[in-house]
Each structure stands twice: as structure tokens, then as C-alpha cells.
Amino acid sequence: MAHPIIRLKDVCKTYQMGEVNVMAVCNANLDIYPGEFLVIEGPSGSGKSTMMNMVGCLDIPTEGHIFLNGDDISEMDESDLAQIRGQTIGFIFQNFNLIATLTALENVMLPMTFQDVPHEERIVKAREVLELVGLGDRIGHKPTELSGGQQQRVAIARSLVNDPDVILADEPTGNLDSKTGINVMEFMKKLNREKHKTIIMVTHDQNLAKYADRVVYLKDGAIVKDTKNNHAHSSNPTSRRGESHA
């Protein structure tokens, strides 16, 4: 039986807003297995981004524990979290988060800089992943010289360059037209299916749930529904799917 790659156990996250404590995530229990394509859905303010930040080692819970590959990240300091982020997790953002003064190649090379990868190796790897996302002929272009879809593919290439186990995508099609958004989602599904990447995607767009193996629905910081998606193509038939926590 496969072990979860990520496990949330009794996780709560509280923020202090002036005199008031606001609970953004409340008593979340969730197992995510290798090779899953998981969508986290919910309305604005439901706790999606907070949960994503904790799963991505960008934040730690106020209560409870989060395990990544069996290691409890809840007790780690910032330098340990940064190391894990760089090695294990790739990020794709709604706003692309590309550096405007850098070329596509240089943007994709950036995460390897923080992992002390030698310069020549960074160039070779960045070229490879840009070829993979179909931008081999755009490596010298800066973000302003690329379409929105091309910028998002550069961002996907950047998320892949350290060969992470997990890819976190926060509203990855939010700034794209519908046709380009479909292309990006099809490519992410291909990564999941062929490269066996575990993909966790936050969205409020229910139409994107069809790409997932499993959909978790948040409301007021709590997981209110956790269902398998019978319409999705299985990305990895041997992977264990999560059980319902509904």
C-alpha cells in the first residue's frame, strides 16, 4: 500500500487580525498520495490559499502536523523549509511571477541557483524543460515578448526544473483565455499521467475539476467534501487514492 506523500493531521491555522483571531483552516485531515492530481476547490475566503501555503512549506500550522514524505514540516525552521521547497515542490502561480528583466531561459534557471547547481548544468536543464513545454524557440525572449499562455508555460518549466515530486498550482489558468487555459490544463494532466508528478491545484473554477483524480472542497476553513473523480483519466493506476473525509 502506498504511503501518502503529504499528510495533514488535525491542522489549524489562525491569523491575528487586530484584536480578533481568524481561523483560516480548521481541523483539516488529508492524505495525498504519489501520482494524484488533486484539486482544492472552494469560494473566496474558504482557506484554499492558506492550505496551499502550508502544503507548500511557505507557512506552518498553528496547531496540528503536516508530513511531507514522512517528515514533519510543522516544526522546521525557515532554512529547512526553504531547502525542502527547492528540492521537493514546484510552484505555478496565477500571475506567472516571472522576472521581467530576465529571459525565459534565465527565469527557468533561477530555482537551480538556490540549489547550487553549476552554471553550465543550469543552462542545459533549463533548455530541456523549455523544450518539453514547447518553447525551445523562445528561450531568449523576455516575458513582455511572450503571450500569456507562453508565460505560463515558462512558469511550468520553472516549476519542473529541479524535478520536484509535487507541483502546486494556484489558479494557474486565472489570467488566461479559455482556450489557452485548456491547453495549460491538458499539459498539466500530461505531466501527471506521463511523468507521474503529484499535482495539487487550487481553483474556484468548477470546470477544472474534470482534470483531477480527486476533488477536496473547502468551506469556512474546513474540508466539507473529499471525492474521487470518476470522470478523470487515471494518471497512475497503481497509485492509492485518498479515502473520503466527508
PASEBA-1860 file (N, C-alpha, C; in nm, 3 decimals):
! residues 246
1> MAHPIIRL> 0.084/-0.119/0.000/0.000/0.000/0.000/0.089/0.125/0.000 ~ 0.059/0.219/-0.087/0.139/0.341/-0.097/0.121/0.427/0.028 ~ 0.229/0.492/0.068/0.223/0.588/0.179/0.190/0.726/0.122 ~ 0.121/0.809/0.198/0.094/0.945/0.150/0.223/1.022/0.128 ~ 0.228/1.101/0.022/0.342/1.189/0.003/0.325/1.313/0.090 ~ 0.198/1.352/0.115/0.165/1.463/0.203/0.052/1.419/0.296 ~ 0.067/1.451/0.423/-0.040/1.419/0.520/-0.064/1.540/0.610 ~ -0.189/1.584/0.616/-0.230/1.687/0.711/-0.304/1.619/0.824
9> KDVCKTYQ> -0.259/1.642/0.947/-0.320/1.578/1.062/-0.366/1.684/1.163 ~ -0.497/1.699/1.176/-0.558/1.794/1.271/-0.500/1.934/1.257 ~ -0.488/1.980/1.131/-0.421/2.108/1.103/-0.518/2.225/1.120 ~ -0.475/2.324/1.197/-0.547/2.451/1.210/-0.449/2.565/1.182 ~ -0.498/2.671/1.123/-0.417/2.791/1.102/-0.500/2.912/1.141 ~ -0.448/2.988/1.239/-0.517/3.106/1.290/-0.432/3.229/1.264 ~ -0.495/3.335/1.216/-0.428/3.464/1.197/-0.487/3.565/1.294 ~ -0.401/3.654/1.345/-0.450/3.761/1.431/-0.475/3.885/1.346
17> MGEVNVMA> -0.599/3.930/1.343/-0.638/4.050/1.269/-0.679/4.155/1.371 ~ -0.583/4.236/1.414/-0.612/4.332/1.519/-0.640/4.259/1.650 ~ -0.759/4.280/1.705/-0.796/4.216/1.831/-0.859/4.078/1.810 ~ -0.883/4.043/1.683/-0.962/3.923/1.654/-0.872/3.812/1.598 ~ -0.896/3.690/1.643/-0.831/3.574/1.584/-0.921/3.514/1.477 ~ -0.866/3.499/1.356/-0.943/3.443/1.245/-0.886/3.306/1.211 ~ -0.972/3.202/1.217/-0.927/3.068/1.185/-0.945/3.045/1.035 ~ -0.833/3.040/0.960/-0.838/3.026/0.815/-0.854/2.880/0.774
25> VCNANLDI> -0.794/2.789/0.851/-0.810/2.645/0.828/-0.841/2.581/0.962 ~ -0.938/2.491/0.962/-0.989/2.436/1.087/-0.990/2.283/1.085 ~ -0.904/2.223/1.165/-0.907/2.078/1.189/-0.905/1.997/1.059 ~ -0.810/2.028/0.972/-0.802/1.960/0.842/-0.723/1.830/0.852 ~ -0.782/1.725/0.801/-0.715/1.595/0.789/-0.721/1.552/0.643 ~ -0.604/1.527/0.584/-0.599/1.500/0.441/-0.474/1.419/0.408 ~ -0.492/1.311/0.334/-0.380/1.232/0.282/-0.376/1.248/0.130 ~ -0.259/1.282/0.077/-0.240/1.297/-0.067/-0.133/1.196/-0.109
33> YPGEFLVI> -0.165/1.116/-0.209/-0.079/1.004/-0.247/0.004/1.034/-0.371 ~ 0.120/0.969/-0.385/0.206/0.992/-0.502/0.129/0.967/-0.632 ~ 0.145/1.059/-0.727/0.082/1.043/-0.858/-0.060/1.093/-0.867 ~ -0.115/1.146/-0.758/-0.251/1.200/-0.763/-0.253/1.338/-0.828 ~ -0.366/1.367/-0.891/-0.397/1.503/-0.937/-0.515/1.548/-0.851 ~ -0.486/1.633/-0.753/-0.586/1.675/-0.655/-0.622/1.821/-0.679 ~ -0.752/1.849/-0.683/-0.800/1.987/-0.691/-0.860/2.026/-0.556 ~ -0.819/2.143/-0.505/-0.880/2.200/-0.385/-0.969/2.314/-0.430
41> EGPSGSGK> -1.099/2.297/-0.408/-1.199/2.394/-0.453/-1.261/2.465/-0.334 ~ -1.323/2.578/-0.363/-1.398/2.649/-0.259/-1.408/2.795/-0.293 ~ -1.506/2.864/-0.233/-1.525/3.007/-0.260/-1.412/3.090/-0.201 ~ -1.406/3.217/-0.238/-1.307/3.308/-0.180/-1.322/3.309/-0.028 ~ -1.207/3.307/0.041/-1.210/3.310/0.187/-1.232/3.175/0.252 ~ -1.232/3.067/0.171/-1.260/2.934/0.228/-1.137/2.868/0.289 ~ -1.019/2.927/0.266/-0.897/2.869/0.323/-0.808/2.799/0.222 ~ -0.843/2.806/0.093/-0.767/2.735/-0.012/-0.620/2.778/-0.015
49> STMMNMVG> -0.598/2.908/-0.022/-0.460/2.958/-0.034/-0.381/2.930/0.093 ~ -0.446/2.941/0.208/-0.377/2.911/0.334/-0.333/2.765/0.337 ~ -0.422/2.675/0.296/-0.386/2.534/0.292/-0.272/2.509/0.193 ~ -0.281/2.573/0.076/-0.176/2.558/-0.025/-0.041/2.607/0.031 ~ -0.041/2.719/0.100/0.083/2.773/0.155/0.145/2.678/0.257 ~ 0.061/2.613/0.336/0.114/2.518/0.435/0.165/2.391/0.368 ~ 0.090/2.339/0.272/0.135/2.220/0.199/0.266/2.250/0.126 ~ 0.281/2.375/0.078/0.399/2.413/0.002/0.516/2.459/0.087
57> CLDIPTEG> 0.508/2.440/0.219/0.616/2.477/0.312/0.643/2.628/0.311 ~ 0.543/2.708/0.273/0.555/2.853/0.279/0.506/2.906/0.414 ~ 0.435/2.821/0.488/0.379/2.859/0.617/0.365/2.732/0.700 ~ 0.356/2.747/0.831/0.339/2.631/0.918/0.209/2.644/0.996 ~ 0.149/2.533/1.036/0.020/2.540/1.105/0.033/2.596/1.246 ~ -0.075/2.656/1.294/-0.083/2.699/1.434/-0.097/2.578/1.525 ~ -0.174/2.480/1.478/-0.191/2.353/1.551/-0.187/2.240/1.450 ~ -0.156/2.120/1.498/-0.154/2.002/1.412/-0.019/1.982/1.343
65> HIFLNGDD> -0.017/1.887/1.250/0.109/1.848/1.187/0.089/1.826/1.037 ~ 0.194/1.862/0.962/0.196/1.834/0.819/0.321/1.752/0.790 ~ 0.301/1.639/0.724/0.412/1.550/0.691/0.435/1.550/0.540 ~ 0.560/1.566/0.500/0.599/1.560/0.359/0.700/1.447/0.346 ~ 0.664/1.345/0.270/0.749/1.225/0.260/0.785/1.171/0.399 ~ 0.689/1.178/0.490/0.709/1.123/0.624/0.775/1.215/0.723 ~ 0.830/1.329/0.677/0.896/1.424/0.766/0.798/1.530/0.812 ~ 0.798/1.560/0.942/0.707/1.660/0.998/0.764/1.799/0.971
73> ISEMDESD> 0.699/1.872/0.879/0.749/2.006/0.845/0.698/2.112/0.941 ~ 0.606/2.074/1.029/0.543/2.171/1.120/0.644/2.231/1.216 ~ 0.751/2.156/1.247/0.848/2.200/1.347/0.975/2.256/1.285 ~ 0.982/2.263/1.152/1.108/2.302/1.087/1.126/2.453/1.087 ~ 1.254/2.496/1.085/1.280/2.639/1.074/1.282/2.679/0.927 ~ 1.295/2.809/0.901/1.280/2.861/0.765/1.385/2.807/0.669 ~ 1.508/2.787/0.716/1.612/2.738/0.625/1.584/2.594/0.582 ~ 1.534/2.511/0.676/1.498/2.374/0.640/1.378/2.371/0.545
81> LAQIRGQT> 1.280/2.459/0.572/1.163/2.467/0.484/1.204/2.510/0.343 ~ 1.295/2.606/0.335/1.341/2.655/0.204/1.411/2.543/0.127 ~ 1.489/2.463/0.198/1.559/2.352/0.133/1.460/2.250/0.077 ~ 1.360/2.217/0.157/1.258/2.121/0.113/1.179/2.176/-0.004 ~ 1.141/2.306/0.004/1.069/2.368/-0.108/1.148/2.355/-0.238 ~ 1.275/2.384/-0.231/1.358/2.383/-0.351/1.374/2.245/-0.412 ~ 1.378/2.143/-0.327/1.407/2.007/-0.376/1.281/1.928/-0.410 ~ 1.171/1.956/-0.342/1.056/1.865/-0.347/0.934/1.925/-0.415
89> IGFIFQNF> 0.924/2.060/-0.418/0.800/2.123/-0.461/0.826/2.225/-0.571 ~ 0.743/2.220/-0.675/0.744/2.322/-0.779/0.617/2.404/-0.771 ~ 0.627/2.534/-0.796/0.513/2.625/-0.782/0.474/2.686/-0.916 ~ 0.342/2.690/-0.943/0.288/2.762/-1.059/0.182/2.858/-1.005 ~ 0.195/2.987/-1.045/0.108/3.091/-0.990/0.018/3.150/-1.098 ~ -0.095/3.207/-1.053/-0.189/3.271/-1.144/-0.123/3.387/-1.220 ~ -0.037/3.462/-1.152/0.025/3.580/-1.212/0.162/3.550/-1.275 ~ 0.192/3.422/-1.293/0.315/3.375/-1.357/0.439/3.399/-1.270
97> NLIATLTA> 0.450/3.519/-1.208/0.564/3.553/-1.122/0.698/3.539/-1.192 ~ 0.703/3.576/-1.319/0.829/3.578/-1.392/0.898/3.713/-1.368 ~ 1.031/3.713/-1.374/1.106/3.838/-1.358/1.120/3.903/-1.495 ~ 1.068/4.025/-1.506/1.052/4.091/-1.636/1.185/4.117/-1.706 ~ 1.292/4.136/-1.628/1.422/4.169/-1.688/1.500/4.047/-1.734 ~ 1.448/3.928/-1.702/1.519/3.804/-1.738/1.452/3.736/-1.857 ~ 1.532/3.665/-1.936/1.478/3.587/-2.047/1.407/3.463/-1.993 ~ 1.335/3.394/-2.081/1.270/3.269/-2.043/1.373/3.172/-1.985
105> LENVMLPM> 1.486/3.160/-2.051/1.592/3.069/-2.004/1.639/3.108/-1.864 ~ 1.662/3.237/-1.843/1.714/3.283/-1.713/1.609/3.266/-1.603 ~ 1.480/3.289/-1.636/1.375/3.267/-1.537/1.370/3.121/-1.494 ~ 1.385/3.032/-1.589/1.378/2.888/-1.557/1.503/2.842/-1.481 ~ 1.616/2.907/-1.507/1.740/2.870/-1.437/1.737/2.909/-1.290 ~ 1.654/3.007/-1.256/1.659/3.068/-1.123/1.648/2.969/-1.006 ~ 1.548/2.877/-1.006/1.538/2.786/-0.890/1.663/2.701/-0.869 ~ 1.736/2.671/-0.976/1.857/2.589/-0.963/1.969/2.667/-0.896
113> TFQDVPHE> 1.965/2.801/-0.909/2.067/2.885/-0.844/2.065/2.863/-0.693 ~ 1.942/2.852/-0.638/1.929/2.836/-0.493/1.965/2.695/-0.447 ~ 1.977/2.602/-0.542/2.017/2.465/-0.509/2.164/2.440/-0.543 ~ 2.236/2.548/-0.573/2.382/2.540/-0.600/2.415/2.448/-0.717 ~ 2.327/2.445/-0.818/2.357/2.368/-0.940/2.458/2.448/-1.023 ~ 2.563/2.383/-1.074/2.663/2.455/-1.154/2.601/2.525/-1.275 ~ 2.660/2.638/-1.315/2.602/2.724/-1.418/2.576/2.650/-1.549 ~ 2.672/2.574/-1.597/2.655/2.505/-1.725/2.541/2.404/-1.718
121> ERIVKARE> 2.530/2.337/-1.605/2.422/2.239/-1.587/2.287/2.310/-1.583 ~ 2.284/2.429/-1.523/2.159/2.507/-1.518/2.111/2.540/-1.659 ~ 2.203/2.578/-1.746/2.166/2.612/-1.884/2.109/2.490/-1.955 ~ 2.176/2.377/-1.942/2.133/2.254/-2.011/1.994/2.212/-1.962 ~ 1.974/2.210/-1.830/1.845/2.167/-1.775/1.732/2.263/-1.813 ~ 1.761/2.394/-1.807/1.659/2.493/-1.841/1.617/2.479/-1.987 ~ 1.714/2.457/-2.076/1.682/2.434/-2.218/1.592/2.310/-2.233 ~ 1.625/2.205/-2.161/1.549/2.079/-2.171/1.403/2.098/-2.134
129> VLELVGLG> 1.378/2.167/-2.021/1.238/2.180/-1.977/1.162/2.281/-2.064 ~ 1.232/2.380/-2.118/1.165/2.472/-2.211/1.129/2.400/-2.341 ~ 1.213/2.307/-2.385/1.178/2.222/-2.500/1.055/2.138/-2.466 ~ 1.053/2.084/-2.344/0.942/1.998/-2.301/0.808/2.071/-2.307 ~ 0.808/2.200/-2.271/0.682/2.276/-2.273/0.659/2.345/-2.407 ~ 0.742/2.314/-2.506/0.720/2.364/-2.641/0.769/2.505/-2.665 ~ 0.868/2.549/-2.586/0.919/2.686/-2.600/1.069/2.689/-2.631 ~ 1.117/2.584/-2.694/1.260/2.580/-2.728/1.305/2.694/-2.816
137> DRIGHKPT> 1.211/2.751/-2.893/1.246/2.863/-2.983/1.221/2.999/-2.919 ~ 1.190/3.000/-2.789/1.160/3.127/-2.721/1.253/3.150/-2.602 ~ 1.364/3.080/-2.595/1.445/3.084/-2.472/1.506/3.222/-2.447 ~ 1.527/3.300/-2.553/1.588/3.432/-2.536/1.487/3.544/-2.520 ~ 1.358/3.511/-2.519/1.253/3.612/-2.508/1.225/3.648/-2.362 ~ 1.199/3.775/-2.338/1.159/3.820/-2.205/1.006/3.810/-2.192 ~ 0.954/3.810/-2.069/0.810/3.791/-2.050/0.722/3.883/-2.135 ~ 0.762/4.010/-2.153/0.680/4.103/-2.231/0.675/4.067/-2.379
145> ELSGGQQQ> 0.765/3.979/-2.423/0.769/3.935/-2.562/0.696/3.802/-2.582 ~ 0.629/3.756/-2.477/0.558/3.629/-2.481/0.410/3.651/-2.453 ~ 0.325/3.564/-2.510/0.182/3.568/-2.478/0.160/3.517/-2.337 ~ 0.036/3.536/-2.286/0.003/3.486/-2.153/0.024/3.336/-2.140 ~ -0.020/3.262/-2.242/-0.004/3.116/-2.240/0.143/3.076/-2.241 ~ 0.224/3.148/-2.319/0.367/3.119/-2.323/0.433/3.151/-2.188 ~ 0.391/3.262/-2.127/0.446/3.295/-1.996/0.412/3.187/-1.893 ~ 0.289/3.136/-1.900/0.253/3.031/-1.804/0.331/2.903/-1.831
153> RVAIARSL> 0.363/2.876/-1.957/0.444/2.758/-1.987/0.588/2.776/-1.939 ~ 0.638/2.900/-1.945/0.770/2.926/-1.884/0.763/2.899/-1.733 ~ 0.653/2.943/-1.671/0.635/2.920/-1.527/0.627/2.769/-1.496 ~ 0.561/2.694/-1.583/0.554/2.549/-1.565/0.694/2.488/-1.579 ~ 0.769/2.534/-1.679/0.907/2.485/-1.697/0.990/2.515/-1.572 ~ 0.974/2.635/-1.519/1.048/2.672/-1.397/1.011/2.580/-1.280 ~ 0.882/2.543/-1.272/0.838/2.456/-1.162/0.895/2.315/-1.175 ~ 0.932/2.276/-1.297/0.979/2.139/-1.323/1.130/2.123/-1.315
161> VNDPDVIL> 1.203/2.233/-1.316/1.345/2.225/-1.347/1.427/2.152/-1.240 ~ 1.381/2.154/-1.115/1.451/2.079/-1.009/1.393/1.938/-0.991 ~ 1.309/1.896/-1.087/1.246/1.763/-1.085/1.176/1.735/-0.952 ~ 1.081/1.822/-0.913/1.014/1.804/-0.783/0.917/1.687/-0.786 ~ 0.889/1.634/-0.667/0.787/1.528/-0.654/0.647/1.586/-0.668 ~ 0.630/1.710/-0.619/0.498/1.771/-0.608/0.497/1.904/-0.682 ~ 0.389/1.928/-0.758/0.369/2.058/-0.822/0.244/2.121/-0.763 ~ 0.258/2.242/-0.708/0.145/2.317/-0.655/0.107/2.426/-0.753
169> ADEPTGNL> -0.018/2.428/-0.793/-0.066/2.525/-0.892/-0.179/2.606/-0.831 ~ -0.157/2.737/-0.819/-0.256/2.826/-0.757/-0.327/2.904/-0.867 ~ -0.450/2.866/-0.898/-0.531/2.930/-1.004/-0.447/2.946/-1.132 ~ -0.390/2.836/-1.186/-0.293/2.850/-1.295/-0.351/2.903/-1.426 ~ -0.483/2.897/-1.442/-0.545/2.947/-1.565/-0.620/3.078/-1.544 ~ -0.608/3.136/-1.423/-0.689/3.252/-1.386/-0.669/3.373/-1.475 ~ -0.549/3.389/-1.532/-0.522/3.506/-1.617/-0.514/3.470/-1.765 ~ -0.569/3.355/-1.802/-0.561/3.310/-1.941/-0.701/3.304/-2.002
177> DSKTGINV> -0.707/3.320/-2.136/-0.836/3.299/-2.203/-0.870/3.151/-2.198 ~ -0.995/3.118/-2.226/-1.041/2.980/-2.202/-0.965/2.878/-2.286 ~ -0.936/2.910/-2.413/-0.866/2.814/-2.499/-0.724/2.789/-2.448 ~ -0.653/2.896/-2.413/-0.517/2.881/-2.360/-0.520/2.808/-2.227 ~ -0.621/2.838/-2.146/-0.636/2.769/-2.018/-0.652/2.619/-2.035 ~ -0.731/2.579/-2.134/-0.749/2.435/-2.162/-0.615/2.373/-2.202 ~ -0.538/2.444/-2.285/-0.408/2.391/-2.327/-0.315/2.371/-2.208 ~ -0.315/2.467/-2.116/-0.231/2.456/-1.996/-0.276/2.339/-1.911
185> MEFMKKLN> -0.408/2.322/-1.894/-0.458/2.211/-1.813/-0.428/2.076/-1.877 ~ -0.440/2.068/-2.009/-0.407/1.943/-2.079/-0.260/1.908/-2.059 ~ -0.174/2.011/-2.062/-0.031/1.985/-2.042/-0.004/1.939/-1.900 ~ -0.071/2.000/-1.802/-0.052/1.958/-1.663/-0.100/1.815/-1.642 ~ -0.211/1.779/-1.706/-0.261/1.641/-1.695/-0.161/1.544/-1.757 ~ -0.098/1.587/-1.867/0.003/1.503/-1.932/0.124/1.481/-1.839 ~ 0.165/1.588/-1.771/0.275/1.576/-1.674/0.239/1.476/-1.565 ~ 0.116/1.487/-1.518/0.068/1.397/-1.414/0.067/1.253/-1.462
193> REKHKTII> 0.018/1.233/-1.584/-0.001/1.098/-1.637/0.132/1.034/-1.679 ~ 0.217/1.112/-1.749/0.338/1.055/-1.809/0.461/1.067/-1.718 ~ 0.468/1.175/-1.641/0.584/1.195/-1.553/0.552/1.157/-1.408 ~ 0.426/1.119/-1.385/0.380/1.077/-1.252/0.404/1.183/-1.145 ~ 0.392/1.310/-1.185/0.403/1.418/-1.088/0.275/1.426/-1.005 ~ 0.291/1.444/-0.876/0.176/1.471/-0.789/0.141/1.618/-0.805 ~ 0.018/1.645/-0.848/-0.023/1.783/-0.873/-0.137/1.820/-0.779 ~ -0.118/1.934/-0.710/-0.221/1.987/-0.620/-0.256/2.125/-0.673
201> MVTHDQNL> -0.381/2.142/-0.712/-0.422/2.267/-0.776/-0.536/2.332/-0.697 ~ -0.518/2.460/-0.667/-0.623/2.540/-0.603/-0.700/2.616/-0.710 ~ -0.832/2.610/-0.703/-0.913/2.684/-0.800/-1.052/2.709/-0.743 ~ -1.116/2.813/-0.795/-1.259/2.831/-0.765/-1.343/2.795/-0.888 ~ -1.275/2.751/-0.995/-1.342/2.718/-1.122/-1.379/2.569/-1.124 ~ -1.507/2.542/-1.108/-1.552/2.402/-1.100/-1.528/2.327/-1.231 ~ -1.514/2.399/-1.342/-1.490/2.332/-1.471/-1.354/2.263/-1.476 ~ -1.262/2.306/-1.391/-1.128/2.247/-1.394/-1.121/2.116/-1.316
209> AKYADRVV> -1.225/2.088/-1.238/-1.224/1.966/-1.156/-1.218/1.840/-1.241 ~ -1.263/1.849/-1.368/-1.266/1.729/-1.453/-1.126/1.675/-1.482 ~ -1.023/1.758/-1.464/-0.886/1.714/-1.488/-0.829/1.636/-1.370 ~ -0.896/1.641/-1.256/-0.842/1.585/-1.133/-0.887/1.441/-1.110 ~ -0.805/1.368/-1.036/-0.845/1.235/-0.987/-0.937/1.249/-0.866 ~ -0.923/1.363/-0.799/-0.988/1.377/-0.669/-1.010/1.526/-0.642 ~ -1.124/1.558/-0.581/-1.159/1.697/-0.552/-1.189/1.711/-0.403 ~ -1.120/1.805/-0.340/-1.145/1.839/-0.200/-1.211/1.976/-0.197
217> YLKDGAIV> -1.322/1.987/-0.127/-1.398/2.113/-0.123/-1.387/2.173/0.016 ~ -1.345/2.301/0.021/-1.332/2.372/0.148/-1.444/2.474/0.163 ~ -1.489/2.489/0.286/-1.585/2.593/0.318/-1.555/2.642/0.460 ~ -1.536/2.772/0.474/-1.507/2.832/0.605/-1.390/2.763/0.675 ~ -1.289/2.726/0.597/-1.167/2.669/0.653/-1.171/2.520/0.682 ~ -1.285/2.457/0.656/-1.299/2.314/0.686/-1.317/2.234/0.557 ~ -1.265/2.111/0.557/-1.290/2.020/0.445/-1.430/1.963/0.462 ~ -1.518/1.998/0.369/-1.657/1.952/0.380/-1.688/1.839/0.281
225> KDTKNNHA> -1.599/1.820/0.184/-1.623/1.714/0.086/-1.489/1.669/0.029 ~ -1.471/1.539/0.010/-1.348/1.483/-0.046/-1.389/1.364/-0.132 ~ -1.390/1.384/-0.264/-1.446/1.281/-0.352/-1.351/1.246/-0.465 ~ -1.354/1.120/-0.504/-1.282/1.077/-0.623/-1.359/1.124/-0.746 ~ -1.285/1.154/-0.850/-1.347/1.198/-0.974/-1.348/1.082/-1.072 ~ -1.463/1.022/-1.090/-1.473/0.904/-1.176/-1.459/0.938/-1.324 ~ -1.466/1.068/-1.357/-1.459/1.108/-1.497/-1.316/1.133/-1.543 ~ -1.224/1.146/-1.447/-1.086/1.176/-1.484/-1.017/1.050/-1.533
233> HSSNPTSR> -0.925/1.067/-1.629/-0.842/0.955/-1.672/-0.742/0.926/-1.562 ~ -0.723/0.799/-1.529/-0.629/0.764/-1.425/-0.488/0.796/-1.469 ~ -0.417/0.871/-1.387/-0.280/0.909/-1.422/-0.183/0.799/-1.386 ~ -0.215/0.723/-1.284/-0.122/0.621/-1.236/-0.204/0.513/-1.169 ~ -0.238/0.407/-1.241/-0.332/0.308/-1.191/-0.287/0.244/-1.061 ~ -0.155/0.246/-1.034/-0.106/0.180/-0.914/-0.112/0.270/-0.792 ~ -0.142/0.400/-0.814/-0.140/0.490/-0.700/-0.267/0.471/-0.617 ~ -0.250/0.483/-0.486/-0.360/0.471/-0.395/-0.432/0.604/-0.385
241> RGESHA> -0.560/0.604/-0.402/-0.637/0.727/-0.393/-0.682/0.749/-0.249 ~ -0.702/0.872/-0.213/-0.743/0.906/-0.078/-0.887/0.863/-0.051 ~ -0.911/0.833/0.074/-1.047/0.798/0.114/-1.124/0.925/0.148 ~ -1.254/0.914/0.145/-1.336/1.032/0.171/-1.330/1.070/0.319 ~ -1.313/1.200/0.343/-1.320/1.251/0.479/-1.450/1.326/0.502 ~ -1.541/1.314/0.408/-1.664/1.393/0.418/-1.743/1.356/0.542
END
